[in-house]
Amino acid sequence: MKKVNLASFLAIAVATTFMLPSDVIANKIKDLEKCYGVAKAGKNDCASSNGTHSCAARAKKDGDKNEWLLVPKGLCNKLVGGSTVPGK
């Protein structure tokens, strides 16, 4: 087998190994909820609820009530400072 064909084969094999069916991904997302007030500085998921920024990893302080992380459903209210609704 030529090197080019072998490289292509390996690339396809690796890529398909990491691909998940979309229904598996959708089911995993349904099992998660936003948990406000538990993110460490710089470790938040996506935008703040009050609009101070629109990107992940932008939290300025630990435990900000407007910053959130995705956690398994039911876990948030068990975490110290965790809430399923954003702060004011």
NUMIVO-533872 format. One record per residue: residue number from 1; chain; x, y, z of N, C-alpha, C, O in turn. Coordinates in nm, 4 decimals. Layout:
BEGIN
pos->NUM	unit->A	n.xx->X	n.yy->Y	n.zz->Z	ca.xx->X	ca.yy->Y	ca.zz->Z	c.xx->X	c.yy->Y	c.zz->Z	o.xx->X	o.yy->Y	o.zz->Z
...
This chain:
BEGIN
pos->1	unit->A	n.xx->0.0838	n.yy->-0.1168	n.zz->0.0000	ca.xx->0.0000	ca.yy->0.0000	ca.zz->0.0000	c.xx->0.0885	c.yy->0.1234	c.zz->0.0000	o.xx->0.1876	o.yy->0.1294	o.zz->0.0728
pos->2	unit->A	n.xx->0.0537	n.yy->0.2201	n.zz->-0.0801	ca.xx->0.1318	ca.yy->0.3419	ca.zz->-0.0850	c.xx->0.1161	c.yy->0.4197	c.zz->0.0450	o.xx->0.0169	o.yy->0.4042	o.zz->0.1163
pos->3	unit->A	n.xx->0.2147	n.yy->0.5031	n.zz->0.0748	ca.xx->0.2098	ca.yy->0.5828	ca.zz->0.1968	c.xx->0.0888	c.yy->0.6750	c.zz->0.1992	o.xx->0.0275	o.yy->0.6937	o.zz->0.3042
pos->4	unit->A	n.xx->0.0539	n.yy->0.7325	n.zz->0.0851	ca.xx->-0.0605	ca.yy->0.8239	ca.zz->0.0799	c.xx->-0.1880	c.yy->0.7484	c.zz->0.1136	o.xx->-0.2691	o.yy->0.7982	o.zz->0.1917
pos->5	unit->A	n.xx->-0.2082	n.yy->0.6316	n.zz->0.0582	ca.xx->-0.3289	ca.yy->0.5544	ca.zz->0.0853	c.xx->-0.3339	c.yy->0.5097	c.zz->0.2306	o.xx->-0.4406	o.yy->0.5115	o.zz->0.2919
pos->6	unit->A	n.xx->-0.2215	n.yy->0.4702	n.zz->0.2861	ca.xx->-0.2156	ca.yy->0.4278	ca.zz->0.4250	c.xx->-0.2481	c.yy->0.5444	c.zz->0.5174	o.xx->-0.3218	o.yy->0.5279	o.zz->0.6146
pos->7	unit->A	n.xx->-0.1945	n.yy->0.6609	n.zz->0.4881	ca.xx->-0.2213	ca.yy->0.7799	ca.zz->0.5690	c.xx->-0.3690	c.yy->0.8168	c.zz->0.5629	o.xx->-0.4285	o.yy->0.8514	o.zz->0.6649
pos->8	unit->A	n.xx->-0.4280	n.yy->0.8096	n.zz->0.4451	ca.xx->-0.5702	ca.yy->0.8392	ca.zz->0.4301	c.xx->-0.6540	c.yy->0.7394	c.zz->0.5077	o.xx->-0.7488	o.yy->0.7777	o.zz->0.5763
pos->9	unit->A	n.xx->-0.6201	n.yy->0.6124	n.zz->0.4975	ca.xx->-0.6922	ca.yy->0.5084	ca.zz->0.5695	c.xx->-0.6859	c.yy->0.5316	c.zz->0.7207	o.xx->-0.7870	o.yy->0.5210	o.zz->0.7901
pos->10	unit->A	n.xx->-0.5676	n.yy->0.5630	n.zz->0.7705	ca.xx->-0.5516	ca.yy->0.5871	ca.zz->0.9144	c.xx->-0.6297	c.yy->0.7103	c.zz->0.9592	o.xx->-0.6904	o.yy->0.7092	o.zz->1.0663
pos->11	unit->A	n.xx->-0.6287	n.yy->0.8146	n.zz->0.8799	ca.xx->-0.7032	ca.yy->0.9357	ca.zz->0.9149	c.xx->-0.8520	c.yy->0.9084	c.zz->0.9231	o.xx->-0.9186	o.yy->0.9554	o.zz->1.0153
pos->12	unit->A	n.xx->-0.9045	n.yy->0.8338	n.zz->0.8290	ca.xx->-1.0476	ca.yy->0.7989	ca.zz->0.8287	c.xx->-1.0794	c.yy->0.7097	c.zz->0.9478	o.xx->-1.1819	o.yy->0.7288	o.zz->1.0132
pos->13	unit->A	n.xx->-0.9937	n.yy->0.6129	n.zz->0.9770	ca.xx->-1.0174	ca.yy->0.5224	ca.zz->1.0894	c.xx->-1.0204	c.yy->0.5977	c.zz->1.2219	o.xx->-1.1059	o.yy->0.5713	o.zz->1.3065
pos->14	unit->A	n.xx->-0.9290	n.yy->0.6899	n.zz->1.2401	ca.xx->-0.9256	ca.yy->0.7676	ca.zz->1.3643	c.xx->-1.0477	c.yy->0.8584	c.zz->1.3735	o.xx->-1.1092	o.yy->0.8685	o.zz->1.4796
pos->15	unit->A	n.xx->-1.0831	n.yy->0.9241	n.zz->1.2644	ca.xx->-1.1975	ca.yy->1.0156	ca.zz->1.2651	c.xx->-1.3274	c.yy->0.9425	c.zz->1.2961	o.xx->-1.4085	o.yy->0.9923	o.zz->1.3742
pos->16	unit->A	n.xx->-1.3485	n.yy->0.8276	n.zz->1.2378	ca.xx->-1.4730	ca.yy->0.7551	ca.zz->1.2624	c.xx->-1.4784	c.yy->0.6967	c.zz->1.4025	o.xx->-1.5872	o.yy->0.6742	o.zz->1.4556
pos->17	unit->A	n.xx->-1.3650	n.yy->0.6721	n.zz->1.4623	ca.xx->-1.3623	ca.yy->0.6218	ca.zz->1.5992	c.xx->-1.4197	c.yy->0.7241	c.zz->1.6954	o.xx->-1.4879	o.yy->0.6876	o.zz->1.7911
pos->18	unit->A	n.xx->-1.3930	n.yy->0.8518	n.zz->1.6713	ca.xx->-1.4369	ca.yy->0.9568	ca.zz->1.7621	c.xx->-1.5739	c.yy->1.0134	c.zz->1.7287	o.xx->-1.6249	o.yy->1.0971	o.zz->1.8031
pos->19	unit->A	n.xx->-1.6336	n.yy->0.9711	n.zz->1.6213	ca.xx->-1.7649	ca.yy->1.0215	ca.zz->1.5837	c.xx->-1.8727	c.yy->0.9478	c.zz->1.6613	o.xx->-1.8689	o.yy->0.8255	o.zz->1.6746
pos->20	unit->A	n.xx->-1.9690	n.yy->1.0236	n.zz->1.7122	ca.xx->-2.0823	ca.yy->0.9650	ca.zz->1.7822	c.xx->-2.2088	c.yy->0.9935	c.zz->1.7027	o.xx->-2.2198	o.yy->1.0989	o.zz->1.6401
pos->21	unit->A	n.xx->-2.3042	n.yy->0.9014	n.zz->1.7042	ca.xx->-2.4313	ca.yy->0.9308	ca.zz->1.6380	c.xx->-2.4980	c.yy->1.0515	c.zz->1.7047	o.xx->-2.4870	o.yy->1.0695	o.zz->1.8259
pos->22	unit->A	n.xx->-2.5660	n.yy->1.1327	n.zz->1.6266	ca.xx->-2.6255	ca.yy->1.2551	ca.zz->1.6800	c.xx->-2.7297	c.yy->1.2268	c.zz->1.7874	o.xx->-2.7477	o.yy->1.3092	o.zz->1.8771
pos->23	unit->A	n.xx->-2.7993	n.yy->1.1130	n.zz->1.7816	ca.xx->-2.8978	ca.yy->1.0834	ca.zz->1.8854	c.xx->-2.8312	c.yy->1.0559	c.zz->2.0192	o.xx->-2.8895	o.yy->1.0857	o.zz->2.1235
pos->24	unit->A	n.xx->-2.7111	n.yy->0.9999	n.zz->2.0193	ca.xx->-2.6374	ca.yy->0.9773	ca.zz->2.1437	c.xx->-2.5986	c.yy->1.1109	c.zz->2.2046	o.xx->-2.6114	o.yy->1.1304	o.zz->2.3255
pos->25	unit->A	n.xx->-2.5513	n.yy->1.2027	n.zz->2.1220	ca.xx->-2.5130	ca.yy->1.3352	ca.zz->2.1693	c.xx->-2.6358	c.yy->1.4088	c.zz->2.2227	o.xx->-2.6292	o.yy->1.4695	o.zz->2.3296
pos->26	unit->A	n.xx->-2.7467	n.yy->1.4046	n.zz->2.1505	ca.xx->-2.8682	ca.yy->1.4723	ca.zz->2.1948	c.xx->-2.9166	c.yy->1.4185	c.zz->2.3284	o.xx->-2.9602	o.yy->1.4961	o.zz->2.4134
pos->27	unit->A	n.xx->-2.9100	n.yy->1.2877	n.zz->2.3491	ca.xx->-2.9520	ca.yy->1.2303	ca.zz->2.4766	c.xx->-2.8616	c.yy->1.2749	c.zz->2.5897	o.xx->-2.9100	o.yy->1.2996	o.zz->2.7002
pos->28	unit->A	n.xx->-2.7321	n.yy->1.2860	n.zz->2.5659	ca.xx->-2.6400	ca.yy->1.3325	ca.zz->2.6689	c.xx->-2.6688	c.yy->1.4771	c.zz->2.7071	o.xx->-2.6625	o.yy->1.5123	o.zz->2.8249
pos->29	unit->A	n.xx->-2.7000	n.yy->1.5610	n.zz->2.6094	ca.xx->-2.7286	ca.yy->1.7012	ca.zz->2.6361	c.xx->-2.8577	c.yy->1.7154	c.zz->2.7158	o.xx->-2.8664	o.yy->1.8021	o.zz->2.8028
pos->30	unit->A	n.xx->-2.9575	n.yy->1.6330	n.zz->2.6884	ca.xx->-3.0836	ca.yy->1.6394	ca.zz->2.7632	c.xx->-3.0636	c.yy->1.6032	c.zz->2.9093	o.xx->-3.1447	o.yy->1.6427	o.zz->2.9931
pos->31	unit->A	n.xx->-2.9597	n.yy->1.5304	n.zz->2.9422	ca.xx->-2.9329	ca.yy->1.4889	ca.zz->3.0795	c.xx->-2.8508	c.yy->1.5908	c.zz->3.1573	o.xx->-2.8059	o.yy->1.5623	o.zz->3.2683
pos->32	unit->A	n.xx->-2.8304	n.yy->1.7104	n.zz->3.0998	ca.xx->-2.7500	ca.yy->1.8142	ca.zz->3.1638	c.xx->-2.8352	c.yy->1.9375	c.zz->3.1920	o.xx->-2.9388	o.yy->1.9581	o.zz->3.1288
pos->33	unit->A	n.xx->-2.7907	n.yy->2.0191	n.zz->3.2873	ca.xx->-2.8578	ca.yy->2.1455	ca.zz->3.3154	c.xx->-2.7532	c.yy->2.2518	c.zz->3.3469	o.xx->-2.6415	o.yy->2.2203	o.zz->3.3877
pos->34	unit->A	n.xx->-2.7909	n.yy->2.3784	n.zz->3.3276	ca.xx->-2.7014	ca.yy->2.4889	ca.zz->3.3623	c.xx->-2.7039	c.yy->2.5052	c.zz->3.5135	o.xx->-2.8102	o.yy->2.5067	o.zz->3.5756
pos->35	unit->A	n.xx->-2.5862	n.yy->2.5174	n.zz->3.5710	ca.xx->-2.5725	ca.yy->2.5381	ca.zz->3.7146	c.xx->-2.4972	c.yy->2.6691	c.zz->3.7368	o.xx->-2.3789	o.yy->2.6802	o.zz->3.7045
pos->36	unit->A	n.xx->-2.5668	n.yy->2.7673	n.zz->3.7921	ca.xx->-2.5097	ca.yy->2.8999	ca.zz->3.8168	c.xx->-2.4437	c.yy->2.9062	c.zz->3.9535	o.xx->-2.4900	o.yy->2.8431	o.zz->4.0485
pos->37	unit->A	n.xx->-2.3364	n.yy->2.9816	n.zz->3.9630	ca.xx->-2.2720	ca.yy->3.0084	ca.zz->4.0904	c.xx->-2.1665	c.yy->2.9085	c.zz->4.1333	o.xx->-2.1169	o.yy->2.9170	o.zz->4.2457
pos->38	unit->A	n.xx->-2.1308	n.yy->2.8149	n.zz->4.0485	ca.xx->-2.0319	ca.yy->2.7137	ca.zz->4.0879	c.xx->-1.9041	c.yy->2.7181	c.zz->4.0042	o.xx->-1.8085	o.yy->2.6463	o.zz->4.0333
pos->39	unit->A	n.xx->-1.9022	n.yy->2.8007	n.zz->3.9019	ca.xx->-1.7851	ca.yy->2.8074	ca.zz->3.8133	c.xx->-1.6696	c.yy->2.8809	c.zz->3.8808	o.xx->-1.6899	o.yy->2.9818	o.zz->3.9484
pos->40	unit->A	n.xx->-1.5511	n.yy->2.8303	n.zz->3.8621	ca.xx->-1.4296	ca.yy->2.8988	ca.zz->3.9077	c.xx->-1.3939	c.yy->3.0065	c.zz->3.8058	o.xx->-1.4392	o.yy->3.0015	o.zz->3.6915
pos->41	unit->A	n.xx->-1.3150	n.yy->3.1013	n.zz->3.8459	ca.xx->-1.2717	ca.yy->3.2075	ca.zz->3.7559	c.xx->-1.2042	c.yy->3.1467	c.zz->3.6332	o.xx->-1.1123	o.yy->3.0657	o.zz->3.6453
pos->42	unit->A	n.xx->-1.2509	n.yy->3.1868	n.zz->3.5153	ca.xx->-1.1935	ca.yy->3.1387	ca.zz->3.3912	c.xx->-1.2350	c.yy->2.9982	c.zz->3.3519	o.xx->-1.1802	o.yy->2.9437	o.zz->3.2561
pos->43	unit->A	n.xx->-1.3296	n.yy->2.9374	n.zz->3.4220	ca.xx->-1.3696	ca.yy->2.7992	ca.zz->3.3934	c.xx->-1.5181	c.yy->2.7849	c.zz->3.3615	o.xx->-1.5712	o.yy->2.6740	o.zz->3.3685
pos->44	unit->A	n.xx->-1.5868	n.yy->2.8941	n.zz->3.3265	ca.xx->-1.7293	ca.yy->2.8888	ca.zz->3.2969	c.xx->-1.7566	c.yy->2.8300	c.zz->3.1583	o.xx->-1.6688	o.yy->2.8275	o.zz->3.0720
pos->45	unit->A	n.xx->-1.8793	n.yy->2.7830	n.zz->3.1389	ca.xx->-1.9247	ca.yy->2.7360	ca.zz->3.0080	c.xx->-2.0043	c.yy->2.8483	c.zz->2.9429	o.xx->-2.1085	o.yy->2.8880	o.zz->2.9949
pos->46	unit->A	n.xx->-1.9580	n.yy->2.8987	n.zz->2.8325	ca.xx->-2.0276	ca.yy->2.9946	ca.zz->2.7473	c.xx->-2.0581	c.yy->3.1280	c.zz->2.8133	o.xx->-1.9915	o.yy->3.1664	o.zz->2.9094
pos->47	unit->A	n.xx->-2.1584	n.yy->3.1990	n.zz->2.7623	ca.xx->-2.1870	ca.yy->3.3378	ca.zz->2.7989	c.xx->-2.2439	c.yy->3.3529	c.zz->2.9392	o.xx->-2.3078	o.yy->3.2615	o.zz->2.9914
pos->48	unit->A	n.xx->-2.2202	n.yy->3.4695	n.zz->3.0000	ca.xx->-2.2794	ca.yy->3.4985	ca.zz->3.1305	c.xx->-2.4261	c.yy->3.5336	c.zz->3.1119	o.xx->-2.4663	o.yy->3.5793	o.zz->3.0049
pos->49	unit->A	n.xx->-2.5057	n.yy->3.5127	n.zz->3.2151	ca.xx->-2.6487	ca.yy->3.5386	ca.zz->3.2051	c.xx->-2.6798	c.yy->3.6881	c.zz->3.2031	o.xx->-2.7861	o.yy->3.7273	o.zz->3.1550
pos->50	unit->A	n.xx->-2.5909	n.yy->3.7716	n.zz->3.2535	ca.xx->-2.6169	ca.yy->3.9155	ca.zz->3.2550	c.xx->-2.5569	c.yy->3.9885	c.zz->3.1352	o.xx->-2.5670	o.yy->4.1109	o.zz->3.1266
pos->51	unit->A	n.xx->-2.4951	n.yy->3.9159	n.zz->3.0433	ca.xx->-2.4440	ca.yy->3.9741	ca.zz->2.9197	c.xx->-2.3094	c.yy->4.0431	c.zz->2.9299	o.xx->-2.2727	o.yy->4.1177	o.zz->2.8391
pos->52	unit->A	n.xx->-2.2344	n.yy->4.0209	n.zz->3.0374	ca.xx->-2.1039	ca.yy->4.0869	ca.zz->3.0481	c.xx->-2.0022	c.yy->4.0311	c.zz->2.9498	o.xx->-1.9040	o.yy->4.0981	o.zz->2.9177
pos->53	unit->A	n.xx->-2.0244	n.yy->3.9086	n.zz->2.9014	ca.xx->-1.9391	ca.yy->3.8497	ca.zz->2.7981	c.xx->-2.0171	c.yy->3.7391	c.zz->2.7280	o.xx->-2.1214	o.yy->3.6952	o.zz->2.7764
pos->54	unit->A	n.xx->-1.9662	n.yy->3.6950	n.zz->2.6148	ca.xx->-2.0380	ca.yy->3.5944	ca.zz->2.5365	c.xx->-1.9543	c.yy->3.4707	c.zz->2.5072	o.xx->-1.9827	o.yy->3.3974	o.zz->2.4125
pos->55	unit->A	n.xx->-1.8509	n.yy->3.4470	n.zz->2.5881	ca.xx->-1.7623	ca.yy->3.3342	ca.zz->2.5608	c.xx->-1.7347	c.yy->3.2512	c.zz->2.6855	o.xx->-1.7502	o.yy->3.2981	o.zz->2.7983
pos->56	unit->A	n.xx->-1.6938	n.yy->3.1277	n.zz->2.6626	ca.xx->-1.6510	ca.yy->3.0407	ca.zz->2.7719	c.xx->-1.5175	c.yy->3.0887	c.zz->2.8263	o.xx->-1.4433	o.yy->3.1598	o.zz->2.7586
pos->57	unit->A	n.xx->-1.4881	n.yy->3.0493	n.zz->2.9486	ca.xx->-1.3596	ca.yy->3.0782	ca.zz->3.0147	c.xx->-1.3368	c.yy->3.2274	c.zz->3.0372	o.xx->-1.2224	o.yy->3.2729	o.zz->3.0371
pos->58	unit->A	n.xx->-1.4426	n.yy->3.3029	n.zz->3.0563	ca.xx->-1.4292	ca.yy->3.4468	ca.zz->3.0792	c.xx->-1.4754	c.yy->3.4911	c.zz->3.2178	o.xx->-1.4767	o.yy->3.6111	o.zz->3.2454
pos->59	unit->A	n.xx->-1.5134	n.yy->3.3982	n.zz->3.3060	ca.xx->-1.5570	ca.yy->3.4350	ca.zz->3.4404	c.xx->-1.4438	c.yy->3.5079	c.zz->3.5123	o.xx->-1.3286	o.yy->3.4647	o.zz->3.5082
pos->60	unit->A	n.xx->-1.4772	n.yy->3.6174	n.zz->3.5772	ca.xx->-1.3763	ca.yy->3.6995	ca.zz->3.6447	c.xx->-1.3487	c.yy->3.6530	c.zz->3.7871	o.xx->-1.2386	o.yy->3.6733	o.zz->3.8382
pos->61	unit->A	n.xx->-1.4494	n.yy->3.5895	n.zz->3.8534	ca.xx->-1.4307	ca.yy->3.5486	ca.zz->3.9925	c.xx->-1.4985	c.yy->3.4133	c.zz->4.0179	o.xx->-1.5886	o.yy->3.3723	o.zz->3.9448
pos->62	unit->A	n.xx->-1.4536	n.yy->3.3473	n.zz->4.1207	ca.xx->-1.5129	ca.yy->3.2199	ca.zz->4.1610	c.xx->-1.6555	c.yy->3.2421	c.zz->4.2123	o.xx->-1.6822	o.yy->3.3395	o.zz->4.2827
pos->63	unit->A	n.xx->-1.7463	n.yy->3.1518	n.zz->4.1770	ca.xx->-1.8810	ca.yy->3.1518	ca.zz->4.2327	c.xx->-1.9718	c.yy->3.2637	c.zz->4.1863	o.xx->-2.0718	o.yy->3.2913	o.zz->4.2526
pos->64	unit->A	n.xx->-1.9417	n.yy->3.3292	n.zz->4.0757	ca.xx->-2.0274	ca.yy->3.4361	ca.zz->4.0240	c.xx->-2.1645	c.yy->3.3770	c.zz->3.9903	o.xx->-2.1732	o.yy->3.2771	o.zz->3.9189
pos->65	unit->A	n.xx->-2.2708	n.yy->3.4382	n.zz->4.0413	ca.xx->-2.4074	ca.yy->3.3875	ca.zz->4.0240	c.xx->-2.4584	c.yy->3.4004	c.zz->3.8809	o.xx->-2.5652	o.yy->3.3479	o.zz->3.8496
pos->66	unit->A	n.xx->-2.3851	n.yy->3.4686	n.zz->3.7934	ca.xx->-2.4235	ca.yy->3.4828	ca.zz->3.6532	c.xx->-2.3441	c.yy->3.3916	c.zz->3.5606	o.xx->-2.3709	o.yy->3.3864	o.zz->3.4406
pos->67	unit->A	n.xx->-2.2474	n.yy->3.3203	n.zz->3.6151	ca.xx->-2.1663	ca.yy->3.2265	ca.zz->3.5363	c.xx->-2.2156	c.yy->3.0852	c.zz->3.5629	o.xx->-2.2610	o.yy->3.0541	o.zz->3.6730
pos->68	unit->A	n.xx->-2.2066	n.yy->2.9997	n.zz->3.4614	ca.xx->-2.2619	ca.yy->2.8651	ca.zz->3.4761	c.xx->-2.1728	c.yy->2.7576	c.zz->3.4172	o.xx->-2.0837	o.yy->2.7837	o.zz->3.3364
pos->69	unit->A	n.xx->-2.2004	n.yy->2.6357	n.zz->3.4608	ca.xx->-2.1394	ca.yy->2.5134	ca.zz->3.4086	c.xx->-2.2507	c.yy->2.4155	c.zz->3.3773	o.xx->-2.3548	o.yy->2.4176	o.zz->3.4429
pos->70	unit->A	n.xx->-2.2309	n.yy->2.3302	n.zz->3.2791	ca.xx->-2.3257	ca.yy->2.2219	ca.zz->3.2543	c.xx->-2.2918	c.yy->2.1068	c.zz->3.3478	o.xx->-2.1777	o.yy->2.0608	o.zz->3.3532
pos->71	unit->A	n.xx->-2.3921	n.yy->2.0613	n.zz->3.4209	ca.xx->-2.3752	ca.yy->1.9501	ca.zz->3.5145	c.xx->-2.4887	c.yy->1.8509	c.zz->3.4931	o.xx->-2.5910	o.yy->1.8876	o.zz->3.4353
pos->72	unit->A	n.xx->-2.4740	n.yy->1.7267	n.zz->3.5375	ca.xx->-2.5834	ca.yy->1.6311	ca.zz->3.5263	c.xx->-2.7071	c.yy->1.6806	c.zz->3.6023	o.xx->-2.6948	o.yy->1.7389	o.zz->3.7100
pos->73	unit->A	n.xx->-2.8255	n.yy->1.6574	n.zz->3.5461	ca.xx->-2.9500	ca.yy->1.7011	ca.zz->3.6103	c.xx->-2.9583	c.yy->1.6486	c.zz->3.7524	o.xx->-2.9271	o.yy->1.5326	o.zz->3.7794
pos->74	unit->A	n.xx->-3.0010	n.yy->1.7358	n.zz->3.8428	ca.xx->-3.0167	ca.yy->1.6994	ca.zz->3.9815	c.xx->-2.8951	c.yy->1.7277	c.zz->4.0678	o.xx->-2.9059	o.yy->1.7289	o.zz->4.1904
pos->75	unit->A	n.xx->-2.7810	n.yy->1.7501	n.zz->4.0074	ca.xx->-2.6583	ca.yy->1.7738	ca.zz->4.0838	c.xx->-2.6463	c.yy->1.9182	c.zz->4.1315	o.xx->-2.5949	o.yy->1.9425	o.zz->4.2407
pos->76	unit->A	n.xx->-2.6917	n.yy->2.0124	n.zz->4.0534	ca.xx->-2.6689	ca.yy->2.1540	ca.zz->4.0809	c.xx->-2.7154	c.yy->2.1948	c.zz->4.2202	o.xx->-2.6404	o.yy->2.2589	o.zz->4.2937
pos->77	unit->A	n.xx->-2.8359	n.yy->2.1593	n.zz->4.2569	ca.xx->-2.8900	ca.yy->2.2018	ca.zz->4.3860	c.xx->-2.8198	c.yy->2.1358	c.zz->4.5037	o.xx->-2.8402	o.yy->2.1767	o.zz->4.6180
pos->78	unit->A	n.xx->-2.7378	n.yy->2.0348	n.zz->4.4781	ca.xx->-2.6609	ca.yy->1.9689	ca.zz->4.5831	c.xx->-2.5247	c.yy->2.0347	c.zz->4.6037	o.xx->-2.4583	o.yy->2.0099	o.zz->4.7044
pos->79	unit->A	n.xx->-2.4832	n.yy->2.1180	n.zz->4.5094	ca.xx->-2.3528	ca.yy->2.1840	ca.zz->4.5173	c.xx->-2.3631	c.yy->2.3125	c.zz->4.5986	o.xx->-2.4620	o.yy->2.3849	o.zz->4.5875
pos->80	unit->A	n.xx->-2.2629	n.yy->2.3413	n.zz->4.6792	ca.xx->-2.2617	ca.yy->2.4641	ca.zz->4.7580	c.xx->-2.2616	c.yy->2.5839	c.zz->4.6637	o.xx->-2.1732	o.yy->2.5973	o.zz->4.5790
pos->81	unit->A	n.xx->-2.3598	n.yy->2.6695	n.zz->4.6788	ca.xx->-2.3706	ca.yy->2.7889	ca.zz->4.5941	c.xx->-2.4378	c.yy->2.7637	c.zz->4.4618	o.xx->-2.4580	o.yy->2.8580	o.zz->4.3852
pos->82	unit->A	n.xx->-2.4734	n.yy->2.6401	n.zz->4.4314	ca.xx->-2.5338	ca.yy->2.6062	ca.zz->4.3026	c.xx->-2.6808	c.yy->2.6423	c.zz->4.2944	o.xx->-2.7551	o.yy->2.6272	o.zz->4.3914
pos->83	unit->A	n.xx->-2.7222	n.yy->2.6901	n.zz->4.1780	ca.xx->-2.8616	ca.yy->2.7251	ca.zz->4.1536	c.xx->-2.8913	c.yy->2.7044	c.zz->4.0057	o.xx->-2.8046	o.yy->2.7259	o.zz->3.9210
pos->84	unit->A	n.xx->-3.0139	n.yy->2.6627	n.zz->3.9745	ca.xx->-3.0522	ca.yy->2.6438	ca.zz->3.8349	c.xx->-3.1069	c.yy->2.7729	c.zz->3.7745	o.xx->-3.1457	o.yy->2.7750	o.zz->3.6576
pos->85	unit->A	n.xx->-3.1103	n.yy->2.8793	n.zz->3.8520	ca.xx->-3.1509	ca.yy->3.0107	ca.zz->3.8008	c.xx->-3.0369	c.yy->3.1097	c.zz->3.8241	o.xx->-2.9690	o.yy->3.1019	o.zz->3.9264
pos->86	unit->A	n.xx->-3.0149	n.yy->3.2021	n.zz->3.7311	ca.xx->-2.9047	ca.yy->3.2963	ca.zz->3.7475	c.xx->-2.9326	c.yy->3.3961	c.zz->3.8590	o.xx->-3.0476	o.yy->3.4201	o.zz->3.8955
pos->87	unit->A	n.xx->-2.8255	n.yy->3.4539	n.zz->3.9122	ca.xx->-2.8369	ca.yy->3.5564	ca.zz->4.0152	c.xx->-2.8789	c.yy->3.6890	c.zz->3.9561	o.xx->-2.8900	o.yy->3.7044	o.zz->3.8345
pos->88	unit->A	n.xx->-2.9017	n.yy->3.7830	n.zz->4.0432	ca.xx->-2.9423	ca.yy->3.9176	ca.zz->3.9981	c.xx->-2.8298	c.yy->4.0161	c.zz->4.0140	o.xx->-2.8456	o.yy->4.1337	o.zz->3.9813
